[in-house]
C-alpha cells in the first residue's frame, strides 16, 4: 500500500465520521453534555481528515483539496478556540496568527480567481467566493479581538458559525468527489447556499447585543 493510499483511507474514515456526527450536532440541542461529547468526536474526525488531505494534495496535486483543507482547519481551530474564551483578555498571539494566515490565503484565492478568469475558466467564481469568505472571516476576527463587535457573546456565536462552516466544507468535499450530475462550480457552492441560512438563524437565536449587556 502506498503512502497516498494509506492517507486516503484515513481521510475517508475521518470525513465519513464527521459527516454523520456533524449532522447530529447540527440539529441537536446546543450546550448539553452529549452535544459537547459528540462535538469532540466531530472535531478530531474532521481535523484528522483535513490534516491528511494536505500531504495528499501534494502527492497527487489537487489545489481544490488543498483549498477545502485550509478552510476546514482554520474553521475548526478558531471555532474551538472561540468557545474556550470568556473575555478579550483570553485572546492571544495564536488567535491573531490564525487570522493573519487566513487573510493571506484569502488574498491568494483572489489572485487565483483573476488568473482563471483570464483563462475563461468558470471555476474562477469558486476561488472568488472562497477568497471573499476568507476576508470576511479575517475581518470578523479583527472586530471581535479588538472589542469592536456589536455582539456581547460573540465567542459563542462565532463558534457556531465556524463549526457549522467546517461541516459545510465536509459536505462540499463529499459532494464534489461524488458529483456526476451538477456543474463543478454548482457542486462546490451548493452546500454553502443551503446551510448558510441555518447559521444566520442560530446566530440570531443565541446572540446578545453589546448595547444590552456590557462586555466583561
TIBAKOL-650126 format. One record per residue: residue number from 1; x, y, z of N, C-alpha, C, O in turn. Coordinates in nm, 2 decimals, padded with zeros to 4 digits. Each point is the difference from the previous one (the first is absolute). Example, Ala and Ser with C-alpha at 12.3 -4.5 7.8 and 13.67 -1.06 7.14 Angstrom:
BEGIN
    n   neast  nnorth     nup  caeast  canorth    caup   ceast  cnorth     cup   oeast  onorth     oup
    1   01.32  -00.57   00.78  -00.09    00.12   00.00   00.09   00.12   00.00   00.10   00.00   00.07
    2  -00.14   00.11  -00.14   00.09    00.11   00.00  -00.08   00.11   00.08   00.05   00.11   00.01
END
This chain:
BEGIN
    n   neast  nnorth     nup  caeast  canorth    caup   ceast  cnorth     cup   oeast  onorth     oup
    1   00.08  -00.12   00.00  -00.08    00.12   00.00   00.09   00.13   00.00   00.09   00.01   00.08
    2  -00.12   00.08  -00.17   00.08    00.12  -00.01  -00.04   00.10   00.11  -00.10  -00.02   00.07
    3   00.19   00.12  -00.05  -00.03    00.10   00.10  -00.13   00.07  -00.03  -00.08   00.03   00.09
    4   00.06   00.00  -00.21  -00.13    00.07  -00.04  -00.12  -00.08   00.03  -00.10   00.05   00.05
    5   00.11  -00.18  -00.08  -00.12   -00.09   00.03  -00.03  -00.01   00.15  -00.11   00.00   00.04
    6   00.22   00.00   00.04  -00.02    00.00   00.15  -00.06   00.13   00.05  -00.09  -00.01   00.08
    7   00.14   00.12  -00.13  -00.06    00.13   00.03  -00.15   00.01  -00.04  -00.08   00.06   00.06
    8   00.06  -00.12  -00.18  -00.14    00.01  -00.05  -00.10  -00.08   00.09  -00.11   00.05   00.02
    9   00.16  -00.16   00.03  -00.09   -00.08   00.09  -00.03   00.08   00.12  -00.11   00.00   00.05
   10   00.21   00.06   00.01  -00.02    00.08   00.12  -00.09   00.12  -00.03  -00.09   00.03   00.08
   11   00.11   00.03  -00.20  -00.08    00.12  -00.04  -00.15  -00.04  -00.01  -00.09   00.07   00.05
   12   00.07  -00.18  -00.12  -00.14   -00.05  -00.02  -00.07  -00.03   00.13  -00.11   00.03   00.02
   13   00.19  -00.10   00.07  -00.06   -00.04   00.13  -00.04   00.12   00.08  -00.11   00.01   00.06
   14   00.21   00.09  -00.05  -00.03    00.12   00.07  -00.11   00.08  -00.06  -00.09   00.06   00.07
   15   00.09  -00.05  -00.20  -00.10    00.08  -00.07  -00.14  -00.06   00.02  -00.10   00.08   00.02
   16   00.09  -00.21  -00.04  -00.13   -00.06   00.01  -00.06   00.01   00.14  -00.11   00.02   00.03
   17   00.20  -00.04   00.07  -00.04    00.01   00.14  -00.05   00.14   00.03  -00.10   00.02   00.07
   18   00.17   00.09  -00.12  -00.04    00.13   00.03  -00.13   00.04  -00.07  -00.08   00.08   00.05
   19   00.05  -00.14  -00.17  -00.12    00.02  -00.07  -00.12  -00.05   00.09  -00.10   00.07   00.01
   20   00.11  -00.19   00.04  -00.11   -00.06   00.08  -00.01   00.07   00.13  -00.11   00.04   00.04
   21   00.22  -00.02   00.03  -00.01    00.06   00.14  -00.04   00.15  -00.01  -00.07   00.05   00.08
   22   00.13   00.01  -00.19  -00.04    00.15  -00.02  -00.14   00.02  -00.02  -00.06   00.10   00.04
   23  -00.01  -00.19  -00.11  -00.14    00.01  -00.03  -00.08   00.00   00.13  -00.10   00.07   00.02
   24   00.14  -00.16   00.07  -00.06    00.00   00.13   00.02   00.13   00.08  -00.10   00.06   00.05
   25   00.22  -00.01  -00.05   00.03    00.12   00.08  -00.07   00.12  -00.06  -00.05   00.09   00.07
   26   00.03  -00.09  -00.20  -00.07    00.12  -00.07  -00.14   00.02   00.06  -00.04   00.11   00.02
   27  -00.03  -00.22   00.02  -00.14    00.02   00.04  -00.03  -00.05   00.14  -00.11   00.00   00.05
   28   00.22  -00.04   00.02  -00.02   -00.04   00.14   00.00   00.13   00.09   00.04   00.10  -00.04
   29  -00.09  -00.11   00.16  -00.01    00.11   00.09   00.14   00.04   00.04   00.08  -00.08   00.03
   30  -00.06   00.21  -00.04   00.14    00.05   00.02   00.03   00.02   00.15  -00.09   00.03   00.08
   31   00.22  -00.06  -00.04   00.04    00.03   00.13  -00.01  -00.12   00.10   00.04   00.02   00.11
   32  -00.10  -00.13  -00.15  -00.02   -00.11   00.09   00.13  -00.08   00.01   00.09   00.02  -00.08
   33  -00.08  -00.11   00.18   00.12   -00.08   00.01   00.02  -00.09  -00.12   00.11  -00.03  -00.04
   34  -00.22  -00.02  -00.01   00.00   -00.09  -00.11   00.05   00.08  -00.12   00.08  -00.06  -00.08
   35  -00.13   00.18   00.06   00.04    00.08  -00.11   00.15   00.03   00.00   00.07  -00.01  -00.10
   36  -00.01   00.03   00.22   00.14    00.03   00.02   00.08  -00.13  -00.03   00.11   00.01  -00.06
   37  -00.16  -00.12   00.11   00.08   -00.13  -00.02   00.00  -00.04  -00.15   00.11  -00.03  -00.05
   38  -00.22   00.04  -00.01  -00.01   -00.03  -00.15   00.08   00.10  -00.08   00.06  -00.03  -00.10
   39  -00.06   00.16   00.15   00.08    00.10  -00.07   00.15  -00.03   00.00   00.06   00.03  -00.10
   40  -00.01  -00.09   00.21   00.14   -00.04   00.00   00.03  -00.10  -00.10   00.11   00.00  -00.07
   41  -00.20  -00.10   00.05   00.02   -00.10  -00.10   00.00   00.06  -00.14   00.08  -00.03  -00.08
   42  -00.17   00.12   00.06  -00.01    00.07  -00.13   00.13   00.08  -00.03   00.06  -00.01  -00.11
   43  -00.01   00.08   00.21   00.12    00.08  -00.01   00.12  -00.09  -00.04   00.07   00.03  -00.10
   44  -00.05  -00.14   00.17   00.12   -00.08  -00.02  -00.01  -00.07  -00.14   00.10  -00.02  -00.07
   45  -00.22  -00.03   00.04  -00.02   -00.06  -00.13   00.02   00.09  -00.12   00.07  -00.03  -00.09
   46  -00.12   00.15   00.11   00.01    00.10  -00.11   00.14   00.06  -00.01   00.05   00.01  -00.11
   47   00.02   00.02   00.22   00.13    00.05  -00.01   00.10  -00.10  -00.05   00.09   00.04  -00.08
   48  -00.11  -00.17   00.11   00.08   -00.10  -00.06  -00.02  -00.01  -00.15   00.10  -00.01  -00.07
   49  -00.22   00.01   00.02  -00.03    00.00  -00.14   00.07   00.11  -00.07   00.05  -00.01  -00.11
   50  -00.06   00.13   00.17   00.05    00.12  -00.07   00.15   00.01   00.00   00.06   00.04  -00.10
   51   00.00  -00.09   00.21   00.15    00.00   00.01   00.06  -00.09  -00.10   00.10   00.03  -00.06
   52  -00.15  -00.15   00.05   00.06   -00.10  -00.09  -00.03   00.04  -00.15   00.07  -00.05  -00.09
   53  -00.17   00.13   00.07  -00.03    00.05  -00.13   00.11   00.09  -00.06   00.02   00.01  -00.12
   54   00.06   00.06   00.21   00.11    00.09  -00.04   00.11  -00.08  -00.07   00.03   00.04  -00.12
   55   00.03  -00.15   00.18   00.10   -00.07  -00.08  -00.06  -00.07  -00.12   00.06  -00.03  -00.10
   56  -00.19  -00.01   00.11  -00.07   -00.07  -00.11   00.00   00.10  -00.12   00.02  -00.04  -00.12
   57  -00.05   00.17   00.14  -00.01    00.09  -00.10   00.13   00.03  -00.07   00.01   00.06  -00.11
   58   00.10  -00.09   00.19   00.14    00.01  -00.06   00.04  -00.12  -00.07   00.06   00.01  -00.11
   59  -00.09  -00.13   00.16   00.04   -00.12  -00.06  -00.07  -00.02  -00.14   00.06  -00.04  -00.10
   60  -00.19   00.07   00.10  -00.08    00.00  -00.12  -00.05   00.14  -00.02  -00.11   00.03   00.05
   61   00.18   00.06  -00.11  -00.03    00.15   00.00  -00.15   00.02  -00.02  -00.06  -00.03  -00.11
   62   00.00   00.10   00.21  -00.14    00.03  -00.01  -00.03   00.13   00.08  -00.01  -00.01   00.12
   63   00.01   00.12  -00.19  -00.01    00.13   00.06  -00.13   00.01   00.07  -00.01   00.08   00.10
   64  -00.10  -00.14  -00.15  -00.13    00.01   00.06  -00.01  -00.07   00.13  -00.06   00.05   00.10
   65   00.12  -00.17  -00.09   00.01   -00.07   00.13   00.08   00.08   00.10  -00.04   00.01   00.12
   66   00.14   00.06  -00.16   00.09    00.08   00.08  -00.09   00.12   00.05   00.01   00.03   00.12
   67  -00.09   00.03  -00.20  -00.08    00.11   00.03  -00.10  -00.03   00.11  -00.01   00.07   00.10
   68  -00.06  -00.18  -00.12  -00.10   -00.04   00.10   00.07  -00.04   00.13  -00.06   00.03   00.11
   69   00.17  -00.09  -00.11   00.07   -00.04   00.12   00.04   00.12   00.08  -00.01   00.00   00.12
   70   00.07   00.10  -00.18   00.04    00.13   00.07  -00.12   00.06   00.07   00.01   00.04   00.11
   71  -00.12  -00.03  -00.18  -00.12    00.06   00.06  -00.05  -00.08   00.11  -00.04   00.05   00.11
   72   00.04  -00.18  -00.12  -00.05   -00.09   00.10   00.08   00.01   00.13  -00.05   00.01   00.11
   73   00.19  -00.01  -00.13   00.09    00.00   00.12  -00.02   00.14   00.07  -00.01   00.00   00.12
   74   00.00   00.11  -00.20  -00.02    00.13   00.06  -00.13   00.01   00.08   00.00   00.04   00.12
   75  -00.11  -00.09  -00.18  -00.13    00.01   00.07   00.00  -00.09   00.12  -00.06   00.04   00.10
   76   00.12  -00.16  -00.10   00.00   -00.09   00.11   00.08   00.06   00.12  -00.05   00.00   00.11
   77   00.17   00.05  -00.14   00.08    00.05   00.10  -00.05   00.13   00.06  -00.01   00.02   00.12
   78  -00.04   00.07  -00.20  -00.06    00.13   00.05  -00.13  -00.03   00.07  -00.03   00.06   00.10
   79  -00.05  -00.15  -00.15  -00.12   -00.04   00.06   00.01  -00.05   00.14  -00.08   00.04   00.09
   80   00.17  -00.13  -00.07   00.02   -00.05   00.13   00.07   00.10   00.10  -00.03   00.00   00.12
   81   00.12   00.08  -00.18   00.07    00.10   00.09  -00.10   00.11   00.04   00.01   00.05   00.12
   82  -00.10  -00.01  -00.20  -00.10    00.10   00.03  -00.09  -00.05   00.12  -00.03   00.08   00.09
   83   00.00  -00.21  -00.09  -00.09   -00.05   00.11   00.07   00.00   00.13  -00.07   00.01   00.11
   84   00.20  -00.02  -00.10   00.08    00.00   00.12   00.02   00.13   00.06   00.05   00.01   00.11
   85  -00.08   00.10  -00.18   00.02    00.13   00.05  -00.12   00.07   00.07  -00.11  -00.04  -00.03
   86   00.14   00.12   00.13  -00.10    00.07   00.07   00.01   00.15  -00.01  -00.10   00.07  -00.01
   87   00.22  -00.02   00.00   00.02    00.15  -00.02   00.11   00.03  -00.10   00.06  -00.10  -00.05
   88  -00.05   00.22   00.01   00.10    00.04  -00.10   00.14  -00.03   00.05   00.09  -00.02  -00.08
   89  -00.07   00.01   00.21   00.14   -00.03   00.05   00.04  -00.14  -00.03   00.12  -00.03   00.01
   90  -00.21  -00.05  -00.05   00.03   -00.14  -00.03   00.06  -00.01  -00.14   00.05  -00.11  -00.04
   91  -00.07   00.21  -00.04   00.06    00.00  -00.14   00.15   00.01   00.01   00.05   00.09   00.07
   92   00.02  -00.18  -00.15   00.15    00.01   00.00   00.06  -00.01  -00.14  -00.08   00.01  -00.10
   93   00.21  -00.03   00.10   00.07    00.01  -00.13  -00.04  -00.11  -00.09   00.00   00.02  -00.13
   94  -00.04  -00.13   00.18  -00.04   -00.11  -00.09  -00.13   00.03  -00.08  -00.02  -00.03  -00.11
   95  -00.07   00.10   00.18  -00.13    00.04  -00.06   00.03   00.10  -00.12  -00.06  -00.01  -00.10
   96   00.15   00.11   00.13   00.04    00.09  -00.10   00.07  -00.06  -00.12  -00.02   00.03  -00.11
   97   00.10  -00.13   00.14   00.08   -00.07  -00.10  -00.10  -00.08  -00.10   00.02   00.00  -00.12
   98  -00.12  -00.06   00.18  -00.10   -00.07  -00.08  -00.07   00.10  -00.09  -00.03  -00.03  -00.12
   99   00.00   00.15   00.17  -00.07    00.10  -00.07   00.08   00.05  -00.12  -00.05   00.01  -00.11
  100   00.18   00.02   00.14   00.09    00.05  -00.11   00.02  -00.11  -00.10   00.01   00.03  -00.12
  101   00.00  -00.15   00.16   00.02   -00.11  -00.10  -00.11  -00.01  -00.09   00.02  -00.02  -00.12
  102  -00.15   00.03   00.17  -00.11   -00.01  -00.08  -00.01   00.12  -00.10  -00.04  -00.02  -00.11
  103   00.08   00.14   00.16   00.00    00.12  -00.08   00.10  -00.02  -00.12  -00.04   00.04  -00.11
  104   00.15  -00.10   00.13   00.10   -00.03  -00.11  -00.06  -00.10  -00.10   00.02   00.02  -00.12
  105  -00.08  -00.12   00.17  -00.06   -00.10  -00.09  -00.11   00.06  -00.08  -00.02  -00.03  -00.12
  106  -00.06   00.11   00.19  -00.11    00.07  -00.07   00.05   00.08  -00.12  -00.06   00.00  -00.11
  107   00.17   00.08   00.14   00.06    00.08  -00.11   00.04  -00.09  -00.12  -00.01   00.04  -00.11
  108   00.07  -00.16   00.15   00.05   -00.09  -00.10  -00.12  -00.05  -00.09   00.02  -00.02  -00.12
  109  -00.13  -00.01   00.19  -00.12   -00.05  -00.07  -00.05   00.10  -00.10  -00.04  -00.03  -00.11
  110   00.04   00.16   00.15  -00.04    00.11  -00.09   00.09   00.01  -00.12  -00.04   00.02  -00.12
  111   00.17  -00.04   00.14   00.10    00.00  -00.11  -00.03  -00.11  -00.09   00.01   00.02  -00.13
  112  -00.03  -00.14   00.18  -00.04   -00.12  -00.08  -00.12   00.03  -00.09  -00.01  -00.04  -00.11
  113  -00.09   00.11   00.17  -00.12    00.03  -00.07   00.03   00.09  -00.12  -00.06  -00.02  -00.11
  114   00.15   00.12   00.13   00.03    00.09  -00.11   00.07  -00.08  -00.11  -00.02   00.02  -00.12
  115   00.11  -00.11   00.16   00.08   -00.09  -00.10  -00.10  -00.08  -00.08   00.01  -00.01  -00.12
  116  -00.10  -00.06   00.19  -00.10   -00.09  -00.07  -00.10   00.08  -00.09  -00.04  -00.06  -00.10
  117   00.01   00.18   00.14  -00.10    00.07  -00.08   00.07   00.04  -00.13  -00.07   00.01  -00.11
  118   00.20   00.01   00.11   00.07    00.03  -00.13   00.00  -00.12  -00.09   00.03   00.01  -00.12
  119  -00.04  -00.13   00.18   00.00   -00.12  -00.08  -00.14  -00.04  -00.04  -00.02  -00.09  -00.08
  120  -00.08   00.17   00.12  -00.14   -00.03  -00.04  -00.05  -00.12   00.08  -00.10  -00.06  -00.05
  121   00.15   00.03   00.16  -00.04   -00.12   00.08  -00.11   00.04   00.10   00.01   00.10   00.07
  122  -00.12  -00.17  -00.08  -00.12    00.03   00.08   00.03  -00.02   00.15  -00.08   00.05   00.08
  123   00.18  -00.13  -00.05   00.03   -00.03   00.14   00.05   00.12   00.08   00.02   00.00   00.12
  124   00.01   00.11  -00.20   00.05    00.12   00.07  -00.09   00.05   00.11   00.04   00.06   00.10
  125  -00.18  -00.08  -00.12  -00.09    00.04   00.10   00.02  -00.07   00.14  -00.03   00.06   00.10
  126   00.08  -00.18  -00.11   00.02   -00.08   00.13   00.12   00.07   00.07  -00.02   00.02   00.12
  127   00.12   00.01  -00.18   00.12    00.07   00.06  -00.05   00.14   00.05   00.04   00.04   00.11
  128  -00.12   00.03  -00.19  -00.04    00.13   00.04  -00.09  -00.01   00.13   00.02   00.08   00.09
  129  -00.11  -00.17  -00.09  -00.09   -00.02   00.12   00.08  -00.04   00.12  -00.02   00.06   00.11
  130   00.11  -00.16  -00.12   00.07   -00.04   00.12   00.10   00.11   00.04   00.02   00.01   00.12
  131   00.04   00.06  -00.21   00.08    00.11   00.04  -00.07   00.11   00.07   00.04   00.05   00.10
  132  -00.17  -00.02  -00.14  -00.08    00.10   00.06  -00.04  -00.05   00.14   00.00   00.08   00.10
  133  -00.03  -00.21  -00.08  -00.04   -00.05   00.13   00.12   00.01   00.09  -00.01   00.03   00.12
  134   00.13  -00.06  -00.17   00.12    00.01   00.08   00.03   00.14   00.05   00.03   00.02   00.12
  135  -00.05   00.08  -00.20   00.01    00.14   00.04  -00.10   00.03   00.11   00.03   00.07   00.09
  136  -00.16  -00.12  -00.11  -00.10    00.03   00.10   00.03  -00.06   00.13  -00.02   00.06   00.11
  137   00.07  -00.18  -00.11   00.04   -00.07   00.13   00.11   00.08   00.07   00.00   00.02   00.12
  138   00.10   00.02  -00.20   00.11    00.08   00.06  -00.04   00.13   00.06   00.04   00.04   00.10
  139  -00.13   00.03  -00.18  -00.06    00.12   00.05  -00.08  -00.02   00.13   00.00   00.08   00.09
  140  -00.08  -00.19  -00.09  -00.08   -00.03   00.12   00.10  -00.02   00.12  -00.03   00.04   00.11
  141   00.13  -00.12  -00.13   00.10   -00.02   00.11   00.05   00.13   00.05   00.01   00.02   00.12
  142   00.03   00.07  -00.21   00.06    00.13   00.04  -00.10   00.08   00.08   00.03   00.05   00.11
  143  -00.16  -00.05  -00.15  -00.10    00.07   00.08  -00.02  -00.06   00.13  -00.01   00.07   00.10
  144   00.01  -00.20  -00.09  -00.02   -00.07   00.13   00.11   00.03   00.09  -00.01   00.03   00.12
  145   00.13  -00.06  -00.17   00.12    00.01   00.09   00.04   00.14   00.04   00.06   00.02   00.10
  146  -00.11   00.08  -00.18   00.04    00.14   00.04  -00.12   00.07   00.07   00.01   00.12   00.03
  147  -00.11  -00.20   00.01  -00.11    00.05   00.08  -00.10   00.09  -00.08  -00.07   00.08   00.06
  148   00.06  -00.10  -00.19  -00.09    00.08  -00.08  -00.13  -00.08  -00.04  -00.08   00.06  -00.07
  149   00.07  -00.18   00.12  -00.12   -00.07  -00.04  -00.12   00.05   00.08   00.01   00.05   00.11
  150  -00.13  -00.04  -00.18  -00.12    00.04   00.06  -00.07  -00.11   00.07  -00.11   00.02   00.05
  151   00.17  -00.14  -00.05  -00.06   -00.12   00.06   00.07  -00.03   00.13   00.12  -00.02  -00.01
  152  -00.18   00.03   00.12   00.06   -00.02   00.13   00.06  -00.14   00.01   00.12  -00.02   00.05
  153  -00.19  -00.08  -00.08   00.04   -00.14   00.01   00.05  -00.05  -00.14  -00.03  -00.11  -00.04
  154   00.12   00.19  -00.02   00.05   -00.04  -00.13   00.08  -00.13   00.00   00.02  -00.06  -00.10
  155   00.04   00.03   00.22   00.07   -00.12   00.01  -00.09  -00.12  -00.03   00.05  -00.10  -00.07
  156  -00.17   00.10   00.11  -00.09   -00.11  -00.02  -00.05   00.00  -00.15   00.00  -00.10  -00.06
  157  -00.05   00.22   00.02  -00.06    00.01  -00.14   00.11  -00.03  -00.11  -00.03  -00.07  -00.10
  158   00.15   00.11   00.13   00.11   -00.03  -00.10   00.03  -00.15   00.00   00.03  -00.06  -00.10
  159  -00.03   00.00   00.22   00.02   -00.14   00.01  -00.10  -00.07  -00.09   00.03  -00.10  -00.07
  160  -00.16   00.14   00.08  -00.11   -00.07  -00.08   00.03   00.02  -00.15  -00.01  -00.09  -00.07
  161   00.05   00.21   00.03   00.02    00.03  -00.14   00.12  -00.09  -00.05  -00.01  -00.06  -00.11
  162   00.12   00.06   00.18   00.12   -00.07  -00.04  -00.02  -00.15  -00.01   00.04  -00.07  -00.09
  163  -00.10   00.01   00.19  -00.02   -00.14   00.01  -00.10  -00.05  -00.11   00.01  -00.10  -00.06
  164  -00.12   00.18   00.04  -00.09   -00.03  -00.11   00.07   00.02  -00.13  -00.03  -00.08  -00.10
  165   00.11   00.18   00.09   00.08    00.02  -00.12   00.09  -00.12  -00.04   00.02  -00.04  -00.11
  166   00.04  -00.02   00.22   00.08   -00.12  -00.03  -00.08  -00.11  -00.05   00.05  -00.08  -00.08
  167  -00.17   00.07   00.13  -00.09   -00.11  -00.05  -00.04   00.02  -00.14  -00.01  -00.09  -00.08
  168  -00.01   00.22   00.04  -00.03    00.04  -00.14   00.12  -00.05  -00.09  -00.02  -00.05  -00.11
  169   00.14   00.07   00.16   00.12   -00.04  -00.07   00.00  -00.15  -00.02   00.04  -00.05  -00.11
  170  -00.08  -00.03   00.21   00.00   -00.14   00.00  -00.10  -00.05  -00.11   00.02  -00.09  -00.08
  171  -00.14   00.15   00.09  -00.11   -00.04  -00.10   00.05   00.04  -00.14  -00.03  -00.07  -00.10
  172   00.09   00.19   00.09   00.05    00.04  -00.13   00.10  -00.10  -00.06  -00.01  -00.04  -00.12
  173   00.10   00.00   00.20   00.10   -00.10  -00.05  -00.06  -00.13  -00.04   00.03  -00.05  -00.11
  174  -00.13   00.01   00.19  -00.07   -00.13  -00.04  -00.07   00.02  -00.13   00.00  -00.09  -00.08
  175  -00.07   00.20   00.06  -00.08    00.02  -00.12   00.08   00.01  -00.12  -00.03  -00.05  -00.10
  176   00.14   00.13   00.11   00.09    00.02  -00.11   00.06  -00.13  -00.05   00.01  -00.03  -00.12
  177   00.04  -00.05   00.22   00.06   -00.13  -00.04  -00.10  -00.10  -00.06   00.04  -00.07  -00.09
  178  -00.16   00.07   00.13  -00.10   -00.09  -00.05  -00.09   00.05  -00.10  -00.09  -00.07  -00.05
  179   00.10   00.20   00.01  -00.09    00.06  -00.09   00.02  -00.05  -00.15   00.11   00.00  -00.05
  180  -00.22  -00.04  -00.01   00.00   -00.04  -00.14  -00.10   00.07  -00.08  -00.02  -00.03  -00.12
  181  -00.06   00.12   00.18  -00.11    00.06  -00.06   00.02   00.15  -00.01  -00.02   00.06  -00.11
  182   00.05   00.01   00.22   00.00    00.14   00.01   00.12   00.06  -00.06   00.11  -00.07  -00.01
  183  -00.11   00.19  -00.05   00.12    00.07  -00.04   00.09   00.02   00.12  -00.04   00.01   00.11
  184   00.17  -00.01  -00.14   00.10    00.00   00.11  -00.01   00.12   00.09   00.00  -00.02   00.12
  185  -00.02   00.14  -00.17  -00.02    00.11   00.08  -00.12  -00.01   00.09   00.00   00.05   00.12
  186  -00.11  -00.10  -00.17  -00.12   -00.02   00.08   00.02  -00.09   00.11  -00.04   00.02   00.12
  187   00.11  -00.14  -00.14   00.03   -00.09   00.10   00.08   00.06   00.11  -00.02  -00.04   00.12
  188   00.11   00.13  -00.15   00.09    00.06   00.10  -00.08   00.10   00.09   00.03   00.01   00.11
  189  -00.13   00.06  -00.17  -00.06    00.11   00.07  -00.14  -00.04   00.06  -00.05   00.07   00.08
  190  -00.01  -00.18  -00.13  -00.13   -00.04   00.05  -00.01  -00.02   00.15  -00.10   00.05   00.06
  191   00.19  -00.12   00.00  -00.01   -00.02   00.15   00.00   00.13   00.07  -00.07   00.02   00.10
  192   00.15   00.07  -00.14   00.01    00.14   00.06  -00.13   00.07  -00.01  -00.05   00.06   00.09
  193  -00.01  -00.07  -00.21  -00.13    00.07  -00.02  -00.11  -00.06   00.08  -00.09   00.07   00.05
  194   00.09  -00.20  -00.03  -00.11   -00.07   00.08   00.02   00.02   00.15  -00.10   00.02   00.07
  195   00.22  -00.03  -00.02   00.02   -00.01   00.14   00.03   00.14   00.07  -00.02   00.01   00.12
  196   00.06   00.09  -00.20   00.02    00.13   00.06  -00.12   00.06   00.07   00.01   00.06   00.10
  197  -00.13  -00.08  -00.16  -00.12    00.05   00.07  -00.02  -00.05   00.15  -00.05   00.06   00.08
  198   00.10  -00.19  -00.06   00.00   -00.05   00.13   00.09   00.07   00.10  -00.03   00.02   00.11
  199   00.15   00.02  -00.16   00.09    00.08   00.08  -00.06   00.13   00.04   00.00   00.04   00.11
  200  -00.07   00.03  -00.21  -00.06    00.13   00.03  -00.11  -00.02   00.11  -00.01   00.08   00.09
  201  -00.07  -00.19  -00.11  -00.11   -00.03   00.10   00.05  -00.02   00.14  -00.05   00.06   00.09
  202   00.16  -00.14  -00.08   00.05   -00.03   00.14   00.07   00.12   00.06  -00.01   00.02   00.12
  203   00.08   00.06  -00.20   00.07    00.11   00.06  -00.11   00.10   00.05   00.02   00.06   00.10
  204  -00.12  -00.04  -00.18  -00.11    00.09   00.05  -00.07  -00.05   00.13  -00.04   00.08   00.08
  205   00.04  -00.21  -00.07  -00.07   -00.06   00.12   00.09   00.02   00.12  -00.06   00.02   00.11
  206   00.19  -00.04  -00.12   00.08    00.00   00.12   00.08   00.13   00.03   00.05   00.02   00.11
  207  -00.05   00.07  -00.21   00.08    00.12   00.03  -00.06   00.10   00.10  -00.12   00.01   00.01
  208   00.21   00.06   00.06  -00.04    00.10   00.09   00.07   00.13  -00.04   00.13   00.00   00.00
  209  -00.20   00.10  -00.03   00.06    00.12  -00.05   00.08   00.07   00.11  -00.05   00.00   00.12
  210   00.16   00.06  -00.15   00.09    00.06   00.10  -00.07   00.12   00.07   00.03   00.04   00.11
  211  -00.12   00.03  -00.18  -00.07    00.11   00.06  -00.10  -00.04   00.11  -00.04   00.08   00.08
  212   00.01  -00.21  -00.08  -00.09   -00.05   00.10   00.07  -00.04   00.12  -00.04   00.02   00.11
  213   00.16  -00.08  -00.13   00.09   -00.04   00.11   00.14   00.04  -00.03   00.05  -00.04  -00.10
  214   00.02   00.10   00.19   00.13    00.05  -00.02   00.10  -00.11  -00.01  -00.02  -00.10   00.07
  215   00.12   00.11  -00.15   00.10   -00.11  -00.01   00.08   00.00   00.13   00.04   00.10   00.06
  216  -00.01  -00.22  -00.01   00.07   -00.02   00.13   00.14   00.04  -00.02   00.08   00.00   00.10
END
